[in-house]
Amino acid sequence: MLLGVHPKTVVRMIRRGELAASPNWASVGLLRSDVERLSLTRWRPGDRAWLTVTQVAEQLDIPAPGVYQLSNDGRLPSEKAPGGRRLYRPDQIAVIARVWRERSAPSVP
């Protein structure tokens, strides 16, 4: 789970107003955008829900400044955590890395 907490903690977050939920939240669910926003505020080093610039650079096999540049150009989706740290969703980076590898693979005649 993105928040890295027990489901009962999520219930408490809803009651405290940290997460919005419909009146029938148990069957409808939460808005992913709300969960991601809260997850960003709770990010700590080692959190597997998000990747850092260094981790993305390793997965894409490019230098860290290249990750910043791609993000600044809008070609690499990222979010900013409080304090300005740029974080990336692992599933999105995995798709981008796979596409890059396929494009750079030599074609077989």
C-alpha positions as CSV (number, residue, x, y, z in Angstrom):
1,M,0.0,0.0,0.0
2,L,1.2,3.5,-0.8
3,L,0.8,4.7,2.8
4,G,2.6,1.8,4.3
5,V,0.2,1.6,7.2
6,H,-2.3,-0.9,8.6
7,P,-5.9,-0.7,7.2
8,K,-7.2,0.4,10.6
9,T,-4.8,3.3,10.5
10,V,-6.4,4.3,7.2
11,V,-9.8,4.3,8.9
12,R,-8.4,6.6,11.6
13,M,-7.0,8.9,8.9
14,I,-10.4,9.1,7.3
15,R,-12.0,10.0,10.7
16,R,-9.4,12.7,11.4
17,G,-10.0,14.2,7.9
18,E,-6.5,13.4,6.6
19,L,-8.1,11.3,3.8
20,A,-11.5,12.0,2.1
21,A,-13.9,9.2,1.6
22,S,-17.4,8.9,0.3
23,P,-20.1,7.9,2.9
24,N,-19.8,4.4,1.7
25,W,-16.0,4.4,1.6
26,A,-15.6,0.7,2.4
27,S,-17.1,-0.4,-0.8
28,V,-16.3,2.6,-3.1
29,G,-12.7,3.2,-2.1
30,L,-10.5,6.2,-1.7
31,L,-9.3,8.7,-4.3
32,R,-5.8,7.6,-5.4
33,S,-4.8,11.3,-5.7
34,D,-5.6,11.8,-2.0
35,V,-3.7,8.7,-1.0
36,E,-0.7,9.7,-3.1
37,R,-0.7,13.2,-1.7
38,L,-0.7,11.9,1.8
39,S,1.9,9.3,0.9
40,L,4.2,12.1,-0.4
41,T,3.9,13.9,3.0
42,R,4.9,10.7,4.8
43,W,7.8,9.7,2.6
44,R,11.0,8.6,4.3
45,P,14.2,7.2,2.9
46,G,13.8,3.5,2.0
47,D,10.0,3.9,1.3
48,R,9.3,1.5,-1.6
49,A,6.2,3.4,-2.7
50,W,8.3,6.1,-4.3
51,L,11.7,6.2,-6.1
52,T,14.3,8.9,-5.7
53,V,16.2,10.6,-8.5
54,T,19.2,8.3,-7.8
55,Q,17.0,5.1,-8.0
56,V,15.4,6.3,-11.3
57,A,18.8,7.1,-12.7
58,E,20.0,3.5,-12.0
59,Q,16.8,2.0,-13.5
60,L,17.0,4.1,-16.7
61,D,20.8,3.8,-16.9
62,I,21.3,7.6,-17.1
63,P,23.0,10.1,-14.9
64,A,21.0,11.9,-12.2
65,P,21.2,15.3,-13.9
66,G,19.5,13.6,-16.9
67,V,16.6,12.5,-14.7
68,Y,16.2,16.1,-13.5
69,Q,16.3,17.4,-17.1
70,L,13.7,14.9,-18.3
71,S,11.4,15.8,-15.4
72,N,11.8,19.5,-16.0
73,D,11.0,19.0,-19.7
74,G,7.8,17.1,-18.6
75,R,9.1,13.9,-20.2
76,L,9.4,12.0,-17.0
77,P,6.4,12.1,-14.5
78,S,7.3,13.1,-11.0
79,E,5.8,14.5,-7.9
80,K,7.3,16.9,-5.3
81,A,7.3,16.0,-1.7
82,P,7.2,18.6,1.0
83,G,10.7,20.2,1.1
84,G,11.0,20.0,-2.7
85,R,12.4,16.4,-3.0
86,R,11.4,15.0,-6.4
87,L,9.9,11.5,-6.2
88,Y,8.7,9.0,-8.9
89,R,6.2,6.2,-9.0
90,P,8.0,2.8,-9.4
91,D,5.3,1.4,-11.8
92,Q,5.6,4.4,-14.2
93,I,9.4,4.2,-14.2
94,A,9.3,0.4,-14.8
95,V,7.1,1.0,-17.9
96,I,9.4,3.8,-19.2
97,A,12.5,1.7,-18.6
98,R,11.0,-1.2,-20.5
99,V,10.1,1.0,-23.5
100,W,13.5,2.5,-23.6
101,R,15.2,-1.0,-23.6
102,E,12.9,-2.2,-26.4
103,R,13.6,0.9,-28.5
104,S,17.4,0.5,-28.0
105,A,17.4,-3.3,-28.7
106,P,18.8,-4.2,-32.1
107,S,16.2,-5.4,-34.5
108,V,16.5,-8.9,-36.0
109,P,15.9,-9.1,-39.7
